[in-house]
Amino acid sequence: MATTDAAARHKIVNRLRRASGQLNAVIAAVESGGSCRDVVTQLAAVTSALHKAGFAIVSTAMKDCVLDPQAADAAENGLTTDELEKLFLMLA
């Protein structure tokens, strides 16, 4: 993720780690024959954590574009407004 906002990057990494832990719990529950309720509840938590991370990534990219549009365009992985919109809609 090409952002200079270290705090935003840290927050996103934490969300992804949380999702990873929740996914591991889903796998363990399935492997051990956990109840449908427990598996689906954990799966919903994983989905929510991933969506929040995705929205945070797109939000950070949008902030970068607003704060310094020329630097965002010049960045190696710079995104156009249209690309950001498509990414946002992919998460919706």
Backbone torsions as a table, in degrees:
resi	resn	phi	psi	omega
1	MET	NA	123.1	-174.7
2	ALA	-94.5	80.0	174.6
3	THR	-134.5	150.5	177.4
4	THR	-90.6	-5.2	-178.2
5	ASP	-82.8	92.8	-176.6
6	ALA	-62.9	-36.1	179.9
7	ALA	-64.8	-41.9	178.5
8	ALA	-65.4	-42.5	179.4
9	ARG	-62.3	-43.1	178.6
10	HIS	-61.1	-43.8	179.6
11	LYS	-62.1	-42.5	-179.9
12	ILE	-66.1	-44.4	178.6
13	VAL	-60.6	-41.0	177.9
14	ASN	-61.9	-41.8	177.7
15	ARG	-61.6	-42.5	-179.2
16	LEU	-67.8	-37.5	176.5
17	ARG	-64.8	-39.7	177.4
18	ARG	-62.2	-44.5	178.6
19	ALA	-62.1	-39.7	178.4
20	SER	-61.8	-44.4	177.7
21	GLY	-62.7	-41.3	179.0
22	GLN	-67.0	-37.5	177.7
23	LEU	-65.7	-39.9	175.6
24	ASN	-60.2	-37.3	177.6
25	ALA	-66.4	-37.7	177.3
26	VAL	-63.2	-47.5	-179.5
27	ILE	-59.9	-45.5	179.8
28	ALA	-62.8	-40.7	179.8
29	ALA	-64.9	-40.4	178.4
30	VAL	-66.6	-45.4	-178.8
31	GLU	-62.5	-34.9	-177.3
32	SER	-91.9	4.5	179.2
33	GLY	75.8	33.2	179.0
34	GLY	-59.7	162.1	-178.0
35	SER	-68.1	152.8	178.0
36	CYS	-55.3	-43.7	-178.8
37	ARG	-58.7	-46.6	-178.8
38	ASP	-64.7	-43.4	-179.0
39	VAL	-63.9	-47.9	-177.3
40	VAL	-67.7	-36.8	177.9
41	THR	-62.3	-46.3	178.4
42	GLN	-65.2	-39.3	179.5
43	LEU	-63.7	-40.0	176.6
44	ALA	-63.1	-38.2	178.4
45	ALA	-65.0	-40.5	177.4
46	VAL	-61.8	-47.7	-179.2
47	THR	-58.6	-45.4	179.9
48	SER	-62.8	-44.3	-179.7
49	ALA	-63.0	-40.0	179.1
50	LEU	-67.3	-41.5	177.9
51	HIS	-62.6	-43.4	179.4
52	LYS	-62.5	-40.3	178.2
53	ALA	-64.7	-43.1	179.0
54	GLY	-61.4	-45.6	178.4
55	PHE	-63.9	-37.4	178.1
56	ALA	-65.3	-38.5	178.4
57	ILE	-64.3	-47.9	-179.9
58	VAL	-65.2	-41.9	179.1
59	SER	-60.5	-43.1	179.0
60	THR	-64.2	-41.7	177.8
61	ALA	-63.0	-39.3	178.6
62	MET	-64.8	-42.7	178.5
63	LYS	-61.8	-42.1	178.4
64	ASP	-59.5	-40.8	-179.8
65	CYS	-67.3	-38.2	-178.8
66	VAL	-72.0	-42.7	-176.9
67	LEU	-70.2	-37.8	-178.3
68	ASP	-149.5	78.3	-175.2
69	PRO	-59.5	-35.8	-179.1
70	GLN	-67.9	-41.0	178.5
71	ALA	-67.5	-38.1	178.9
72	ALA	-64.4	-40.7	178.3
73	ASP	-67.1	-34.2	-176.7
74	ALA	-83.5	-15.3	-178.6
75	ALA	-61.2	150.0	-178.4
76	GLU	-54.2	-41.5	-179.8
77	ASN	-111.5	34.3	-179.1
78	GLY	-56.9	146.5	-178.8
79	LEU	-117.8	139.8	173.7
80	THR	-80.6	167.0	177.0
81	THR	-59.8	-41.1	178.4
82	ASP	-62.4	-41.0	179.2
83	GLU	-66.0	-40.8	177.2
84	LEU	-62.3	-40.9	178.7
85	GLU	-62.8	-43.3	178.7
86	LYS	-63.0	-42.1	178.3
87	LEU	-63.5	-42.9	178.5
88	PHE	-60.4	-45.4	-178.6
89	LEU	-67.5	-28.8	176.5
90	MET	-62.3	-29.8	-178.3
91	LEU	-86.6	-18.5	-176.3
92	ALA	-75.5	NA	NA
